[in-house]
Amino acid sequence: MIKNGIDISHWNNIYNFDFIAQHTDFVILKAGGSDGKKKSQYQDVCYQEYYHELNKRGVPLGAYYFAGSNFITAEKGKEDAKHFLDLLRGKKFLYPVVCDLEATAKSNKAGATEAVKTFCDMLEDAGYYAMVYASDISGFKERLYIDRLTGFDKWVARYGSDPVYVKQYGIHQYTSKGIIQGIIGNVDMDQAYRDYPSIMIKKHLNNC
């Protein structure tokens, strides 16, 4: 059964958590990321609040980490994975924990792939269900060597149609212009095609 969800960060102004809880099957939160220009790591300013409010309402949650433009080495993948694991600690996620890759230069395709693989390997070694997010063409095709990431689930952004380049994926982000009561402005909308909560609970992943 297809599940309908959203992904949110501090850019989304939420005023009614109850409505979101009643009308979405899942929510994927931005936990934090790395800033390529400042070479620093950060936590999304709304992460803790959004987790607390939605978790207490029983909304199945996932989390993602925005990889900055310097996410192009195995060492950087390891460094950012450690930060992400710190942000995940003590929290339960019934949906995947995700490496969001969209800021690296296309010329650093090999390095970005190595960083993503290292990042996701570390998450899985720590008992999490790792996933990779990128756009269908400009991400998975132009910025990554997808054949080196076959061991990880995919969350694909493609608006207006199903993904074309990525053939197997668990979540499709199909628009960035969604409207949902409880959130001011547009919001990313997603569809999940796998029963992630059952996977997490059965395999005791993501602190479940």
Buried (B, 14 or more C-beta within 10 A) or exposed (E): EEBBBBBBBEEBEBEBBEBBBEEBBBBBBBBBBBBBEEEEBBBBEBBBBBBEBBBEEEBBBBBBBBBBBBBBBBEBBBBBBEBBBEBBEEBEBBBBBBBBBBBBEEEBBEBBBBBBBBBBBBBBEBEBBBBBBBBBBEBBBEBBBBEEBEEBBBBBBBBEEEBEBBEEBBBBBBBEEBEBEBBEEBBBBBBBEBEBBEBBEEEEBBBB
